[in-house]
Amino acid sequence: METAVLVAQLEAAELDAGQFDHRAHVRAAWHYLNVLPLPEAAHRFAAVLQAYVRRLSAQEKFHLTLTLAFMHLIHQRMHAGESWDRFSARYPELFRDAGKLINRHYSPQALERGRREFAEPDLAALP
């Protein structure tokens, strides 16, 4: 699926839940970071995700701190003008070791506190 189609379906809350795996999450985040500065991209993506999970009646799946923190980790790795294919090939750790990347910055206790409100990292600052 093309990035524009993915994002359009996500924003309309019409994307089939089975198509929105971790890779699709990262791809949508990458899209927002390509068109908006980090703070606006992170908050826009969070709002889109919240609307999407509400439509699915799956609000318990949304985690604000994970969403915003992962936006920082993606942003840190981005290069201007880089395609999705190139980006995703260069950073496989974003797909296979997502928990490990987050756990460098957050303890389990901080993550638990950060489900609905953003929790500052308690182990290492975000990039």
N, C-alpha and C positions, 0 to 999 in steps of 0.2 A: 504494500500500500504506500502510495506517495505521502510525503510529510504533510502537504497541504490538505489532502483528503483526511488523513488521520486527525489533524487539528480541527478541521471543520466539523467532523463527526463528533469529536470530543466536546467542542464548544456547544454544539447543538444537543449534547447529551444523547446522541443517537448511535454511538459506537457500541458494538456488541461487546459485552464484558469479556468474552473469550478472546477478543482481539487486543485487549489492553493489558498485556503482560509487562514485565519490567522493562524490556527493550523498548516497547512503545511508550512507556512513561518517560524514559530517558530521551527518546526521539522528540517527543512533544516538548519536553523541557528545553532541549537543544534548540528547537524552533523558536520558542519565546525568547531565549537568550540571544538569538541571532537578530531579532527585530526590536528588542527593547533593552535598555540598560538593566543590569542585574537586579536592583531593588524592585523596579516595576515588573520585570519579567517574573520574578519569584512570586510576587503578590498576585499577579494576573493568573499564573499557572495554578497557584493555590486556590484561587476563587473558582477557576474552571473545574478543578478536581472536586471541590466541595459540591458544586452544582451537579456534577456527573454522579458522584456517589449518592447524593440525595435522590436522583432519578432512579437509581438502582436499589434504593432503600438499603444501602450498605454504608451508612455514615460511619460505622465503627471501623471501617478500613482506612479512613483518612487519618493521617498523622501529620500535623502541621510542621513540627520540628524536622521530621525526616524529609518532608517535601522541600522546605527552605534550605536545609543543610545540604541536601543533594544538589540543589541548584548551584550552590557555591562550588561544590566539587566539580560539577560539569563545567561551569564558567571558567574555573582555573585552568582547565585543559583545552579550552577553545582557542582557535586561531582564526583571524578574520578571513572570510572568503572560503573557508574549508567546507567541503561537502560532508553530508551526513555519512556517506560510505567511508570516506577517509577518516573522519573523526572516530566513528565506531570501530574501525579496524585498528586505529592507533591506541585505543584505550579499552582493551577488553576487560580490565579490572572493574570498570563501571558496570559490567554485566555479570561477571562471575563472582566478584568479591564485594558487592555493595555493602553488606553488613560489616565486613572487615574495615572498609573505608570509613563508615560512620562510627564504628567502635574506637577509632583512633581519636575521635573528638568527644564522644559521649559515653558516659557510664550507663548501665541499664536503668539506674534510678532517674537520671536526668531525662532519658528517653521516655520513661513512664510519665514523668511530669509534663512532658512536652507534646502530648497528643493533641490537645485543643488550643493550647497557647504556646508560643515559641519559647523554648528553653535554650538559654545560652549554653554553649559547650562547656563541659566541666573538666575535660582532660587536655584538650589542645584547641587553640583558636581555629576557626574556620578560615580558609584562604580568602 
